[in-house]
Structures are given as C-alpha cells and as structure tokens.
C-alpha cells in the first residue's frame, strides 16, 4: 500500500475503532473539591450529593452542598450548589456545611445536614434538584456534641430511621412526615466508646445503613487515622450488630473517609473520597478532598469482599447520546477547568432584586491546553455537524478529538468574537467521518482565559 493511501485510510480506521466499554476516573469529580458522598438512585439516574471543600481550605472550610448526576457511572454532570448554610436562618456561621444525605418519600426530597455546634437540620424540596427549604426553622436533632454525619434508612415496612454520630452512634425513629421523630434518641451500646474498654467495631463517624436480601448493613468510617471503611451486619435496623471487618483499609495518603453505598443497574457500588487532586499539586495536607467510587462484591453469605484503596476502575454502564444537548459540565475527567453559574433574574422595577428565573452552569477558567473527556459517546452511524454554545472573552478554539487527547480531530470550533462574557452565541461547524462508540476529548486552544462554554450537540447523519 502506497504512502498516499496510508495517509488517507489510517485516520479513517482510527476514527471508526471503538474503545467502549469505558471506565470511570479516580476521583470522579475534578472541577471542585468534594467530600462526604451521599448517592441515591432516582428514576434510573444516580443523584450524588456531596459536601464541598473550598479551593483555599486549610482545615474544614465548607459553606454549601453540591449535586452531580450520572446515568452511566462514568460521566458526571455538575448541577452546582443545591443548598447552603444560608438556607438556615437559625445558623449564624459561614462554615460547617458537613456531610449530607437525601431521602425520598411522600413525593418529596429530604436533605439532612449537620452543622457542628448547631445540630442536624432538614431541608425539603419537591424535586431532587431543589430548591430545598427549611420547614422547621430549628434543628431536627440537637442532642450532643456528637451530632454530625446524619444518614437515613427507610425499611420495607415504611419505618424510617435517622442515624448519626462521632465518636458514638445514635439513632431515632422518624415519623412519616420525615421532619419529626417519635420515641427516645438511642445511643447504640455496641458502638459506644467507653474509656479503658476494647473497641471491636472501630466506629468513628459517617454511618450508612442499607438492606440487602433480608440482611441489614451498617458501614462507617473506621479506625483513625487514617480512616478506612468498616461494616457490621444485623437482622434488625437497630442491631444488635455483628462486626464483619473492613470494606477498605485506611491509607496514609488519605486521613479520612466517608461511605455511601447503592445498587445501580444491577451492580453495587461504594463511594468515598481521597486527596488525590490535592496531592497532584502539593505535599502538605489540607482538607481538600475528592469523591471516588468502586464496585462492591458480595460473598454468598452476604459478607463483602475487601477492596484496595480507591485503585480499581468502574465500568461504564451505558453510553452517552451526542445527538442530545450535552451540558459542557458533563464529563468523566478534566484538567484545568472550573464550573461557574450565571443567575437570570426577572425584575419589574430597576431597584427590585426580582425573582430568580434560572441558573446557567457552564465551564470557566478555560486556558490553553485545558481539556475534558467524555467517555462512551455513541455516534451510531455518523454525524454531520456540531453546535456549541460559548461566550467569548479572549477568543480561541475548541478541538473535538476521539479516543485520545491527540487522536483524530473530528471537529474544530473557532471562537473569534472577543465579546462580553455574558453574551452567549451558538456556533455550528461540520464534522468529519465518525461512527460507533468512542471517548471524546474536548481540547481548548488559545491565549489567556479563552471563553465560557455552556453546551454542545452533534447532529445525526
């Protein structure tokens, strides 16, 4: 075969090769520091609520709670802040938005959050995206200095339980309204810390309770420090618990941990966090954490096989449809990028703050060489054109590569206008031959901070 034919055919062959099934990155969120994962499956989508370490945190600097969603366990969409300390009028601090969890009941969504020194509050929303509102105007739980890390479990008989605590574990029965409780607050005697006594359960904090095949499971951050993830089993949601060992041992690379466990599309998963993104840039320890996920494996007797420390890859369980509008903040991996929000208001008079109509989340801090990766994109029989929505700052270009960051370029978008950052426009470009399932690398080129990026969409052949 002559050189001319090779130059023509090799790129075509490379573009048609499939790389699916793809695997999740570790950690799964890179544009922000996230911790304390609280996943819940709603209508075939994983909703992942997290706490949020600020970029300049030295110790715990946490002001709000975030939401991410996925339908394939690999590509995650950023929905921004869904609640903050400002939502509680009885909380007069701008720090302390610790580990959340959301439960679904009565066609509503209940977010339980701790604020050290103030107790455990509950916010309620009509949908899982919010807005979440404080319906009590006071703490749901204000019991002791142990009032952190709430978790909720609703049993098959409809009884809901709230668990929490560090260094002791407490629980209470929630009423059907999910914002009140009946009976006494119970301090679990098995997991209680007694000075001078053995501590066989190694319970620290971050409880998570679930049920599988008639067995109840209690997982938690175990041993300190570093913290791993331990678990116990029972025939009742209130114990007695039998300690079974570690789901994951602690590791010196990560002082803390916090489990969140779900089943999704027939597979069990455990979420937690590490400090991998922080450690890329500095050796000193700060509280800037990043959420991770691993697949769980149960033994025939219901016990759980131990995992290595956040080192396995999770397979993608579905593909992404590029012919639907895809928000730019949907990704499996990125480098150098942040997300930002633009709020649109409806004002009737100039000096009136007005009513919030919508929030636009978009990619920001885009500089030369930054990129994002979207995995398992199914181009089917091909695409003819591509639309992107951008707002210009200094201009630049967006290159769409497949399978590798330096792989074949199927589309290039030139952002020529150096417009104001809040003026959005759609640019359309043709697409080179492409079909099948591929990883998509979106690479940014130019000088200075380039532009803002809102969404992209391919058009089918």
C-alpha positions as CSV (number, residue, x, y, z in Angstrom):
1,X,0.0,0.0,0.0
2,X,1.5,3.4,-1.0
3,X,2.1,6.3,1.3
4,X,-0.7,8.3,-0.2
5,X,-3.3,5.6,0.6
6,X,-2.0,5.2,4.1
7,X,-2.3,8.9,4.8
8,X,-6.0,8.7,3.8
9,X,-7.0,5.4,5.3
10,X,-5.2,5.3,8.7
11,X,-7.1,8.3,10.2
12,X,-10.4,6.8,8.9
13,X,-9.7,3.4,10.6
14,X,-8.6,5.1,13.8
15,X,-11.9,7.2,13.9
16,X,-14.0,4.1,13.4
17,X,-12.4,2.0,16.1
18,X,-14.5,1.6,19.3
19,X,-13.0,2.0,22.7
20,X,-16.1,1.1,24.8
21,X,-16.7,-0.1,27.4
22,X,-15.0,2.8,29.1
23,X,-14.1,3.1,32.8
24,X,-14.5,5.8,35.5
25,X,-11.7,8.0,36.5
26,X,-10.4,8.3,40.1
27,X,-11.5,10.7,41.6
28,X,-14.7,11.1,39.6
29,X,-15.0,14.9,40.2
30,X,-12.1,17.2,39.2
31,X,-13.6,20.7,38.8
32,X,-14.3,21.2,42.5
33,X,-13.1,19.6,45.8
34,X,-15.9,17.3,47.0
35,X,-16.3,15.0,50.0
36,X,-18.9,13.0,52.1
37,X,-20.7,11.4,49.1
38,X,-24.4,10.6,49.5
39,X,-25.7,8.8,46.4
40,X,-29.4,8.0,45.8
41,X,-31.0,6.4,42.7
42,X,-34.0,8.2,41.3
43,X,-35.7,7.3,38.1
44,X,-32.7,5.4,36.7
45,X,-30.3,8.2,37.5
46,X,-27.7,8.4,40.3
47,X,-28.0,11.6,42.2
48,X,-24.8,12.2,44.1
49,X,-25.0,14.9,46.8
50,X,-21.7,16.0,48.3
51,X,-20.2,18.4,50.8
52,X,-17.7,20.9,49.3
53,X,-14.2,21.9,50.4
54,X,-13.4,25.4,49.2
55,X,-10.3,25.8,47.0
56,X,-8.5,27.7,49.6
57,X,-9.3,25.4,52.6
58,X,-6.6,24.6,55.1
59,X,-8.8,23.0,57.6
60,X,-12.5,22.3,57.0
61,X,-13.9,25.3,55.1
62,X,-17.4,24.2,53.9
63,X,-20.3,26.5,53.1
64,X,-22.7,24.6,50.8
65,X,-23.8,21.3,49.4
66,X,-23.4,20.2,45.7
67,X,-25.2,17.8,43.3
68,X,-23.9,15.7,40.5
69,X,-25.8,13.2,38.4
70,X,-24.9,10.2,36.1
71,X,-26.7,7.6,34.1
72,X,-23.6,5.5,33.4
73,X,-21.4,5.8,36.5
74,X,-18.6,7.4,34.4
75,X,-19.8,10.7,33.0
76,X,-21.0,13.1,35.8
77,X,-22.9,16.3,35.3
78,X,-22.4,19.2,37.7
79,X,-25.6,20.8,38.9
80,X,-23.9,23.3,41.2
81,X,-24.9,24.3,44.7
82,X,-28.3,22.9,45.8
83,X,-28.3,24.1,49.4
84,X,-26.1,26.2,51.7
85,X,-25.8,27.3,55.3
86,X,-27.7,30.5,54.3
87,X,-30.8,28.3,53.9
88,X,-31.0,28.0,57.7
89,X,-31.9,31.3,59.4
90,X,-31.0,29.9,62.8
91,X,-27.4,29.2,61.8
92,X,-25.1,32.2,62.1
93,X,-21.9,30.9,60.6
94,X,-20.4,30.7,57.1
95,X,-18.5,27.5,57.8
96,X,-19.7,24.0,58.8
97,X,-21.7,22.5,55.9
98,X,-20.7,18.9,56.7
99,X,-21.8,15.5,55.4
100,X,-25.4,15.5,53.9
101,X,-27.8,12.8,52.8
102,X,-31.1,13.0,50.8
103,X,-34.1,10.6,51.2
104,X,-37.1,10.3,49.0
105,X,-40.6,10.0,50.5
106,X,-44.2,11.4,50.1
107,X,-43.2,12.7,46.6
108,X,-40.7,15.0,48.3
109,X,-37.0,15.0,49.0
110,X,-35.5,15.5,52.4
111,X,-31.9,16.7,52.9
112,X,-30.4,16.0,56.3
113,X,-27.3,18.1,57.1
114,X,-25.2,18.6,60.1
115,X,-23.7,21.9,61.2
116,X,-21.3,21.5,64.1
117,X,-22.5,23.3,67.2
118,X,-25.9,23.9,65.8
119,X,-27.3,20.4,65.4
120,X,-28.8,18.5,62.4
121,X,-31.2,20.3,60.2
122,X,-33.5,19.1,57.4
123,X,-34.4,20.8,54.1
124,X,-37.3,19.8,51.9
125,X,-37.8,20.1,48.2
126,X,-40.4,19.0,45.6
127,X,-37.8,17.6,43.3
128,X,-34.2,16.3,43.8
129,X,-32.7,19.4,42.2
130,X,-34.2,21.7,44.7
131,X,-34.8,24.4,45.8
132,X,-34.5,22.9,49.3
133,X,-36.2,24.9,52.1
134,X,-36.0,24.8,55.9
135,X,-39.5,23.8,57.0
136,X,-38.8,23.6,60.7
137,X,-36.9,26.8,61.4
138,X,-34.9,25.0,64.1
139,X,-32.7,21.8,64.4
140,X,-34.4,18.4,63.9
141,X,-31.7,17.0,66.2
142,X,-29.8,18.9,68.9
143,X,-28.7,16.2,71.3
144,X,-24.9,16.4,72.0
145,X,-21.6,17.4,70.5
146,X,-21.7,14.1,68.5
147,X,-24.4,15.5,66.2
148,X,-22.8,15.1,62.8
149,X,-23.0,12.8,59.7
150,X,-26.7,12.0,59.5
151,X,-27.9,9.1,57.4
152,X,-31.4,7.9,56.7
153,X,-32.8,4.4,56.1
154,X,-36.4,3.6,55.3
155,X,-37.3,-0.1,55.9
156,X,-39.6,-2.2,53.9
157,X,-42.4,-1.7,56.5
158,X,-42.2,2.1,55.9
159,X,-40.4,2.9,59.2
160,X,-37.7,5.5,58.7
161,X,-34.6,5.7,60.9
162,X,-32.1,8.5,61.3
163,X,-28.6,7.6,62.4
164,X,-25.7,9.9,63.2
165,X,-22.7,10.5,65.4
166,X,-19.0,10.9,66.1
167,X,-17.5,9.2,68.1
168,X,-20.7,7.4,69.2
169,X,-23.5,6.2,67.1
170,X,-27.1,7.4,67.8
171,X,-30.4,6.6,66.1
172,X,-34.1,7.6,66.3
173,X,-37.3,6.6,64.6
174,X,-38.5,9.3,62.2
175,X,-42.3,9.9,61.7
176,X,-43.9,9.6,58.3
177,X,-43.5,13.3,57.8
178,X,-39.7,12.8,57.9
179,X,-39.2,16.1,59.7
180,X,-40.1,14.9,63.3
181,X,-39.4,11.8,65.3
182,X,-41.0,9.6,68.0
183,X,-39.5,7.9,71.0
184,X,-36.2,8.4,72.6
185,X,-32.9,9.1,71.0
186,X,-30.9,5.9,71.4
187,X,-27.1,5.7,71.9
188,X,-26.1,2.4,70.3
189,X,-24.4,0.4,73.2
190,X,-22.3,-1.8,71.0
191,X,-20.6,1.0,69.1
192,X,-20.3,3.4,72.1
193,X,-16.8,4.5,73.1
194,X,-16.0,3.5,76.7
195,X,-12.8,4.7,78.2
196,X,-10.5,1.8,79.0
197,X,-12.6,-0.7,77.2
198,X,-11.9,-2.6,73.9
199,X,-13.3,-1.1,70.7
200,X,-14.0,-4.1,68.5
201,X,-16.2,-2.2,66.0
202,X,-13.6,0.6,65.4
203,X,-16.5,3.0,64.7
204,X,-15.5,6.6,64.1
205,X,-18.2,8.5,62.1
206,X,-20.0,8.6,58.8
207,X,-22.6,5.9,59.2
208,X,-24.5,4.5,56.2
209,X,-27.3,1.9,56.6
210,X,-28.9,-0.3,53.9
211,X,-30.7,-3.6,53.4
212,X,-29.9,-6.5,51.0
213,X,-31.5,-9.9,50.8
214,X,-33.1,-9.6,54.3
215,X,-29.8,-8.5,55.9
216,X,-29.2,-5.1,57.4
217,X,-25.8,-3.4,56.9
218,X,-24.1,-0.6,58.8
219,X,-21.0,0.8,57.2
220,X,-18.9,3.7,58.6
221,X,-15.6,5.4,58.6
222,X,-13.5,3.0,60.7
223,X,-10.3,3.5,62.7
224,X,-8.4,6.7,62.9
225,X,-6.2,7.9,61.5
226,X,-6.2,7.3,58.5
227,X,-9.8,6.1,58.3
228,X,-10.9,3.1,56.3
229,X,-14.4,1.8,55.8
230,X,-15.7,-0.9,58.2
231,X,-19.0,-2.6,58.3
232,X,-21.3,-4.7,60.5
233,X,-24.4,-6.8,59.8
234,X,-27.7,-7.5,61.7
235,X,-31.2,-9.0,61.4
236,X,-32.7,-5.7,62.6
237,X,-32.2,-2.0,61.6
238,X,-31.4,-1.2,65.2
239,X,-29.0,-4.1,65.9
240,X,-27.5,-5.9,67.6
241,X,-24.7,-5.6,65.1
242,X,-22.0,-8.1,64.3
243,X,-18.8,-6.6,63.2
244,X,-17.6,-8.2,59.9
245,X,-14.4,-6.3,59.0
246,X,-13.2,-3.7,56.5
247,X,-14.6,-2.9,53.1
248,X,-11.5,-0.8,52.6
249,X,-8.5,-0.3,54.9
250,X,-7.3,3.1,55.7
251,X,-4.3,4.5,53.7
252,X,-1.7,7.1,54.7
253,X,-2.5,9.0,51.5
254,X,-5.9,9.9,52.9
255,X,-6.7,10.8,56.5
256,X,-10.4,10.5,56.3
257,X,-13.2,8.5,54.6
258,X,-17.0,8.5,54.3
259,X,-19.0,5.7,52.7
260,X,-22.1,6.0,50.6
261,X,-23.5,2.7,49.2
262,X,-26.1,2.0,46.5
263,X,-27.1,-0.6,43.9
264,X,-27.4,0.8,40.3
265,X,-28.4,-1.1,37.2
266,X,-27.8,-4.4,39.0
267,X,-24.4,-3.5,40.4
268,X,-23.4,-2.5,44.0
269,X,-21.1,0.5,44.5
270,X,-19.4,2.2,47.4
271,X,-18.5,5.9,47.3
272,X,-15.9,7.6,49.4
273,X,-13.1,10.1,49.0
274,X,-9.4,10.7,48.8
275,X,-7.0,13.6,48.5
276,X,-5.6,12.7,45.0
277,X,-6.2,16.1,43.3
278,X,-4.7,18.0,46.2
279,X,-1.6,15.7,46.2
280,X,-1.0,16.4,42.5
281,X,0.0,20.0,43.4
282,X,1.2,19.9,47.0
283,X,2.6,17.5,49.5
284,X,1.3,19.3,52.6
285,X,-2.1,18.1,54.0
286,X,-5.1,20.3,53.6
287,X,-8.8,19.4,53.8
288,X,-9.4,19.5,50.1
289,X,-11.0,16.1,49.2
290,X,-12.2,14.4,46.1
291,X,-15.0,11.8,45.8
292,X,-14.3,8.3,44.4
293,X,-16.3,5.2,43.6
294,X,-15.6,1.5,43.5
295,X,-17.7,-1.6,42.6
296,X,-18.6,-3.8,45.6
297,X,-18.6,-7.6,45.6
298,X,-20.8,-9.7,48.0
299,X,-19.9,-13.2,49.1
300,X,-22.6,-15.9,49.1
301,X,-23.0,-15.5,52.8
302,X,-23.7,-11.7,52.4
303,X,-20.3,-10.5,53.6
304,X,-18.4,-8.0,51.5
305,X,-15.0,-8.6,49.8
306,X,-12.3,-6.1,50.8
307,X,-11.3,-3.5,48.3
308,X,-7.9,-1.9,47.7
309,X,-7.7,1.8,48.4
310,X,-9.5,3.5,45.5
311,X,-7.5,1.8,42.8
312,X,-10.0,-0.1,40.7
313,X,-11.9,1.3,37.7
314,X,-15.6,1.2,37.4
315,X,-17.0,0.1,34.1
316,X,-19.4,2.4,32.2
317,X,-23.0,1.0,32.3
318,X,-24.4,2.7,29.3
319,X,-23.4,5.2,26.6
320,X,-23.8,8.9,26.0
321,X,-26.1,10.2,23.2
322,X,-24.2,13.0,21.5
323,X,-27.3,14.0,19.5
324,X,-29.0,15.4,22.6
325,X,-27.8,18.6,24.0
326,X,-25.0,17.8,26.4
327,X,-24.1,20.3,29.1
328,X,-20.3,21.2,29.0
329,X,-20.1,20.4,32.7
330,X,-20.8,16.7,31.9
331,X,-17.5,14.8,31.9
332,X,-15.6,11.8,33.1
333,X,-12.4,13.7,33.5
334,X,-10.9,17.2,33.1
335,X,-7.8,19.2,33.7
336,X,-7.6,22.9,34.4
337,X,-11.3,23.6,34.3
338,X,-13.8,25.0,36.8
339,X,-17.6,25.4,36.7
340,X,-19.4,28.6,37.3
341,X,-23.0,29.8,37.5
342,X,-25.0,32.7,35.9
343,X,-28.3,33.6,37.5
344,X,-31.0,35.1,35.5
345,X,-33.5,37.4,37.3
346,X,-36.9,38.7,36.3
347,X,-37.2,42.3,37.5
348,X,-40.2,44.6,37.4
349,X,-38.5,47.8,38.6
350,X,-34.8,48.6,38.4
351,X,-34.1,48.6,42.1
352,X,-36.0,45.4,42.8
353,X,-33.9,42.2,43.1
354,X,-36.7,40.4,41.4
355,X,-37.4,36.7,41.0
356,X,-34.8,34.2,40.1
357,X,-35.8,32.7,36.8
358,X,-33.0,30.2,36.1
359,X,-29.4,29.3,36.7
360,X,-26.9,28.6,33.9
361,X,-24.0,26.4,34.9
362,X,-21.0,26.5,32.5
363,X,-17.3,25.8,32.2
364,X,-15.0,28.6,33.2
365,X,-11.2,29.1,33.8
366,X,-10.6,27.7,30.3
367,X,-7.0,28.2,29.3
368,X,-4.7,26.9,26.5
369,X,-4.2,23.1,26.8
370,X,-7.1,22.5,29.2
371,X,-9.4,19.7,28.2
372,X,-12.3,17.5,29.3
373,X,-13.0,13.9,28.5
374,X,-16.5,12.4,27.8
375,X,-16.5,8.6,27.8
376,X,-18.5,6.1,25.8
377,X,-20.1,8.5,23.3
378,X,-22.2,6.6,20.7
379,X,-22.1,8.3,17.3
380,X,-24.2,5.5,15.8
381,X,-24.0,5.8,12.0
382,X,-22.4,9.2,12.0
383,X,-22.8,12.9,12.5
384,X,-23.0,15.8,10.0
385,X,-22.5,18.9,12.1
386,X,-21.8,20.1,15.7
387,X,-23.3,23.1,17.6
388,X,-21.6,24.6,20.7
389,X,-22.7,27.5,22.9
390,X,-20.0,29.8,24.1
391,X,-19.5,33.3,25.4
392,X,-16.3,35.0,24.3
393,X,-13.6,36.6,26.5
394,X,-10.4,36.5,24.5
395,X,-11.3,34.0,21.8
396,X,-9.6,30.7,20.9
397,X,-10.7,27.4,19.6
398,X,-12.2,24.1,20.7
399,X,-11.0,20.8,19.1
400,X,-13.0,17.6,19.3
401,X,-10.7,14.6,19.3
402,X,-11.7,10.9,19.6
403,X,-10.1,8.1,21.6
404,X,-7.0,10.0,22.7
405,X,-6.3,13.6,23.6
406,X,-4.1,13.7,20.4
407,X,-6.4,11.4,18.4
408,X,-8.1,12.3,15.2
409,X,-9.9,15.7,15.1
410,X,-13.5,15.3,14.0
411,X,-14.5,19.0,14.5
412,X,-12.9,22.3,15.3
413,X,-14.7,25.4,16.5
414,X,-13.1,28.8,16.2
415,X,-14.4,31.3,18.8
416,X,-13.4,34.5,17.1
417,X,-15.5,37.1,18.9
418,X,-14.0,38.7,21.9
419,X,-17.4,39.5,23.3
420,X,-18.6,40.2,26.9
421,X,-18.6,37.1,29.0
422,X,-22.4,37.1,29.4
423,X,-23.3,37.2,25.7
424,X,-23.9,33.6,24.6
425,X,-24.0,32.5,21.0
426,X,-24.3,29.2,19.2
427,X,-21.6,28.2,16.6
428,X,-22.1,25.4,14.1
429,X,-19.3,23.5,12.3
430,X,-19.1,20.4,10.0
431,X,-18.0,17.1,11.4
432,X,-15.6,14.6,9.8
433,X,-16.5,11.0,9.3
434,X,-17.2,9.3,12.6
435,X,-19.4,6.3,13.7
436,X,-19.6,3.9,16.6
437,X,-18.7,4.4,20.3
438,X,-15.7,6.5,21.2
439,X,-14.2,8.5,24.0
440,X,-14.4,12.2,23.2
441,X,-11.7,14.7,24.2
442,X,-12.6,18.4,24.0
443,X,-9.4,20.4,23.9
444,X,-9.1,24.1,24.3
445,X,-6.5,26.3,22.5
446,X,-5.7,30.0,22.6
447,X,-4.1,32.7,24.7
448,X,-5.1,34.0,28.2
449,X,-8.5,32.9,29.6
450,X,-10.3,31.9,26.5
451,X,-14.1,31.9,26.8
452,X,-17.1,30.3,28.7
453,X,-18.5,27.0,27.4
454,X,-22.2,26.1,28.0
455,X,-23.2,23.1,25.9
456,X,-22.5,21.0,22.8
457,X,-24.7,18.9,20.4
458,X,-24.0,16.8,17.4
459,X,-26.5,16.3,14.6
460,X,-27.1,12.8,13.3
461,X,-26.3,11.7,9.8
